[in-house]
Amino acid sequence: MDLYPAIDLRGGRCVRLHQGDYAQETVYGDDPVAQAMAFADAGASWIHVVDLDAARSGIPENRSVVEAIASAVSVPIQTGGGVRSREAAEVLFTSGVERVVLGTAALTDPDLVAGLAADHRVAVGLDARSGEVATDGWIKGSGRSVLDVARSFTDLGVDAFVATDIGRDGTLEGPDLEGLEAMLSTTGVDVIASGGVGSIADVEALAALEVSGRTLSGVIVGKAIYEGRLTVGEALAAIEGGRS
């Protein structure tokens, strides 16, 4: 299981939202590039970057920041937020992003996802509120269950699913282990857990999660790092401990 320290961008700054609520924002820094470099220096094997402004509007307002992060670090960057066209995705890939996450576009244009997955590394963002996939920056409900959407993409060549429990995101109250078990049971695609991690014990539990020989491929951690609940080094050690 890989660790993905998270950088959420809004107005060019590092922020975190509580349960996806744009009105409940905490700013953690004004230099996302320096933050990415610190994560890389601490041993992170990936960095997860989200353009929160674009997730809501579809306009890549923080694209230059994402490009600067990709240029500044040698570790691969996974990024999402408002990527709703081939052109938008191609710009990110050209700038050095390793994997692009599509959420809203996965629901509105699955052919776009399949087409990009044919020659790029693409993840589908499954952002769920009470089991229903949400879109447009987690504002709108899709009317489809997270497992139903996962099944529909299982054979389309996507690299991974990023599974986020919106109700837990930013709460530090622990991940949705039951929901993640269901994801592992439903699809053979790699699953990256996101939302709720608040302690070393949470990371260990995710690393140890196994369903029919399948384990999580990654975990995204944001607020717990920024709030000093754990460091990148401690999280990496916890992943190794959970595997043993």
C-alpha positions in Angstrom: 0.0 0.0 0.0 1.4 3.4 -1.0 1.0 6.6 1.0 -0.4 9.6 -0.9 0.1 12.8 1.2 -2.6 15.2 0.0 -2.4 18.8 -1.2 -5.8 20.4 -1.8 -5.6 23.7 -3.6 -8.0 26.6 -3.4 -7.0 30.0 -4.5 -3.4 28.8 -4.8 -3.1 27.8 -1.2 -3.0 24.5 0.7 -6.4 24.0 2.4 -8.6 21.2 3.8 -12.3 21.1 3.8 -14.5 19.4 6.4 -16.8 16.8 4.8 -16.3 18.5 1.4 -18.0 21.7 2.6 -16.4 24.8 0.9 -17.7 26.9 3.8 -15.6 24.9 6.3 -12.1 25.5 5.0 -8.9 25.5 6.9 -5.8 27.1 5.3 -2.5 25.2 6.0 -0.1 27.1 3.8 0.6 29.5 1.1 3.3 27.5 -0.7 2.0 24.3 -2.2 5.2 23.7 -4.0 7.3 23.8 -0.9 4.8 21.5 0.8 5.1 19.0 -2.1 8.9 19.1 -1.8 8.7 18.5 2.0 6.5 15.4 1.3 8.9 14.1 -1.3 11.9 14.7 1.0 10.1 12.8 3.8 9.9 9.6 1.6 6.4 9.8 0.1 6.2 7.6 -3.1 3.3 9.6 -4.5 1.7 13.0 -3.9 -2.1 13.5 -4.3 -3.1 17.0 -5.6 -6.7 18.3 -5.9 -7.8 21.5 -7.5 -10.8 22.3 -5.4 -11.8 25.4 -7.3 -11.9 23.4 -10.6 -13.8 20.5 -9.0 -16.7 22.9 -8.4 -16.4 25.1 -11.5 -14.7 23.0 -14.1 -12.3 25.8 -14.7 -8.6 24.9 -14.0 -7.9 27.8 -11.7 -4.9 26.2 -10.1 -3.4 24.5 -13.1 -0.2 26.5 -12.9 0.3 25.4 -9.3 -0.2 21.8 -10.3 2.3 22.2 -13.1 4.8 23.8 -10.7 4.5 20.9 -8.2 5.0 18.3 -10.9 8.1 20.2 -12.1 9.5 20.5 -8.5 9.5 16.9 -7.3 10.7 13.6 -8.7 7.9 11.5 -7.2 4.8 10.8 -9.3 1.9 13.2 -8.9 -1.7 12.1 -9.0 -4.1 14.9 -9.5 -7.8 15.6 -10.0 -10.5 18.2 -9.7 -12.5 19.5 -12.6 -10.9 17.4 -15.3 -13.8 17.0 -17.7 -12.3 16.9 -21.2 -9.5 15.1 -23.0 -7.8 18.5 -23.5 -7.8 19.3 -19.8 -6.3 15.8 -19.0 -3.7 16.0 -21.8 -2.4 19.4 -20.5 -1.9 17.8 -17.1 -0.1 14.7 -18.5 2.1 17.0 -20.7 3.0 19.0 -17.6 4.4 15.9 -15.9 1.4 14.5 -13.9 1.6 10.7 -13.7 -2.1 9.9 -13.1 -5.2 12.0 -13.5 -8.3 11.4 -11.5 -11.7 11.9 -13.1 -14.8 12.1 -11.0 -17.7 14.1 -12.5 -16.5 13.2 -16.0 -16.7 9.5 -15.1 -20.4 9.9 -14.5 -21.2 12.2 -17.4 -18.8 10.9 -20.1 -17.5 7.3 -19.4 -16.2 7.1 -23.0 -13.8 9.9 -22.1 -12.4 7.9 -19.3 -12.1 4.7 -21.4 -10.4 6.7 -24.2 -7.9 8.3 -21.9 -7.2 5.0 -20.1 -6.1 3.5 -23.4 -2.9 5.5 -23.4 -2.6 7.2 -20.0 -2.8 6.3 -16.3 -6.3 7.3 -15.2 -8.1 6.9 -11.9 -11.8 7.2 -11.3 -12.8 9.2 -8.2 -15.6 7.6 -6.4 -16.7 10.3 -3.9 -19.6 8.9 -1.9 -22.1 10.4 0.5 -24.2 7.7 2.2 -23.3 5.3 -0.5 -24.3 7.6 -3.4 -21.6 9.0 -5.7 -21.5 12.8 -5.7 -20.3 15.1 -8.5 -19.4 18.7 -9.2 -17.1 19.2 -6.2 -19.3 16.9 -4.1 -22.2 19.3 -4.4 -24.6 17.2 -6.5 -25.9 13.6 -6.1 -25.6 11.3 -9.1 -28.4 8.9 -8.1 -25.9 6.0 -8.5 -24.3 3.9 -5.8 -20.5 3.8 -5.5 -20.4 0.0 -6.1 -22.6 0.3 -9.2 -20.3 2.9 -10.7 -17.2 0.8 -9.8 -18.6 -2.2 -11.6 -19.3 -0.1 -14.7 -15.6 0.8 -15.0 -14.0 -2.5 -14.0 -13.2 -3.6 -17.5 -12.4 -0.2 -19.1 -8.7 -0.2 -18.3 -8.6 2.4 -15.5 -5.6 2.4 -13.3 -7.3 2.7 -9.9 -10.4 3.9 -8.0 -10.0 6.6 -5.4 -12.7 5.8 -2.9 -13.6 8.8 -0.7 -16.2 8.7 2.1 -17.3 12.4 2.1 -19.0 12.1 5.5 -15.6 11.1 7.0 -13.3 13.4 4.9 -11.6 15.9 7.1 -13.1 14.6 10.3 -10.1 12.5 11.5 -12.7 10.0 12.8 -11.4 6.9 11.0 -11.9 5.4 7.5 -14.9 3.5 6.3 -13.3 0.0 6.5 -16.6 -1.8 5.7 -17.2 0.3 2.6 -13.6 -0.3 1.5 -14.0 -4.1 2.0 -17.1 -4.0 -0.2 -15.0 -2.1 -2.9 -12.3 -4.8 -2.8 -14.9 -7.5 -3.1 -16.6 -5.7 -6.1 -13.7 -5.0 -8.4 -10.3 -6.2 -9.4 -9.1 -2.6 -10.0 -6.7 -1.1 -7.5 -8.5 0.8 -4.7 -7.0 3.9 -3.0 -8.7 4.8 0.3 -9.4 8.4 1.1 -11.3 10.1 4.0 -11.2 10.0 7.7 -7.6 8.9 8.5 -6.8 10.5 11.9 -4.2 8.3 13.5 -1.4 5.7 13.0 -3.9 3.0 14.0 -6.1 4.0 11.1 -3.2 3.6 8.7 -2.3 0.3 10.1 -5.9 -0.9 9.8 -6.0 0.1 6.2 -2.6 -1.6 5.4 -3.9 -4.8 7.0 -7.3 -4.8 5.3 -7.6 -7.9 3.0 -10.5 -9.4 1.1 -9.9 -12.7 -0.8 -6.2 -11.9 -1.1 -6.8 -8.3 -2.3 -5.4 -5.4 -0.4 -5.7 -1.6 -0.8 -3.2 -0.1 -3.2 -2.9 3.2 -1.4 -4.2 5.6 1.2 -4.6 9.4 0.9 -3.8 11.3 4.1 -4.2 15.0 4.4 -5.5 16.7 7.6 -3.9 14.2 9.9 -0.5 15.2 8.6 -1.3 18.9 8.7 -2.7 18.7 12.2 0.3 16.8 13.5 -1.5 13.6 14.2 1.2 11.7 12.3 4.1 12.4 10.0 4.9 11.0 6.6 7.6 8.9 8.1 5.4 7.5 10.8 2.7 6.7 8.3 5.1 4.8 6.1 6.3 2.8 9.1 2.7 2.1 10.0 2.1 0.8 6.5 5.0 -1.6 6.9 3.6 -2.6 10.3 0.2 -3.3 9.0 1.6 -5.6 6.3 3.4 -7.7 8.8 
